Amino acid sequence: GENVEQHPSTLSVQEGDSAVIKCTYSDSASNYFPWYKQELGKRPQLIIDIRSNVGEKKDQRIAVTLNKTAKHFSLHITETQPEDSAVYFCAAGRGGFQKLVFGTGTRLLVSP
Amino acid sequence: GAVVSQHPSRVICKSGTSVKIECRSLDFQATTMFWYRQFPKKSLMLMATSNEGSKATYEQGVEKDKFLINHASLTLSTLTVTSAHPEDSSFYICSATKGTDSTYEQYFGPGTRLTVT
């Protein structure tokens, strides 16, 4: 089955810096890679996702890149703000009705 | 929109009793719902995939007789924790997907915090 690894487990940056979180997956059939942001005690919220037919996707300060050959994908947050502080999870799946396998999470702390 | 609700948000029960958690898609039909368990500061662990009108598919290591899942309609799935024990205390989150070609997104409920005393 699918296995997703995520690094780093914690990431501390200064406000305005960039943050990068990396994930690798094992199942070459996975074709959907979402990123979720979860604040303490709250539900995960989708912040960006990418499908395997695309190498990069950007939405304002957030971007995701995908390397299918190497089976890894990354989340890039530019101009970080304190409100970006949360736990970020990557996931991989086959889309549609198929299940997602989540990474172990990255706790991002943005200091003012 | 795509809103998923869960009820209750918090529940405390005594060891040996059963607890039912509801997951509802409020403004869309969800053929498939997923149930996750999340321990403090840990990732989401998929427990089972729930399909409307059929038996749930449980992940390896999840006891299907302990965690009963029913998906009786396109907008409601329930998780019943039977004979709960303190080790079942956790944050349980459901998600629902429209599962169409245009979107693969899973929409998450707000979660239910279960405490077994």
Boltz contact constraints between the chains, C-beta under 6 A:
constraints:
  - contact:
      token1: [A, 32]
      token2: [B, 104]
      max_distance: 6.0
  - contact:
      token1: [A, 43]
      token2: [B, 108]
      max_distance: 6.0
  - contact:
      token1: [A, 43]
      token2: [B, 110]
      max_distance: 6.0
  - contact:
      token1: [A, 43]
      token2: [B, 111]
      max_distance: 6.0
  - contact:
      token1: [A, 44]
      token2: [B, 108]
      max_distance: 6.0
  - contact:
      token1: [A, 46]
      token2: [B, 105]
      max_distance: 6.0
  - contact:
      token1: [A, 95]
      token2: [B, 104]
      max_distance: 6.0
  - contact:
      token1: [A, 96]
      token2: [B, 99]
      max_distance: 6.0
  - contact:
      token1: [A, 97]
      token2: [B, 32]
      max_distance: 6.0
  - contact:
      token1: [A, 97]
      token2: [B, 99]
      max_distance: 6.0
  - contact:
      token1: [A, 99]
      token2: [B, 46]
      max_distance: 6.0
  - contact:
      token1: [A, 99]
      token2: [B, 49]
      max_distance: 6.0
  - contact:
      token1: [A, 102]
      token2: [B, 43]
      max_distance: 6.0
  - contact:
      token1: [A, 102]
      token2: [B, 44]
      max_distance: 6.0
  - contact:
      token1: [A, 104]
      token2: [B, 43]
      max_distance: 6.0
  - contact:
      token1: [A, 105]
      token2: [B, 43]
      max_distance: 6.0
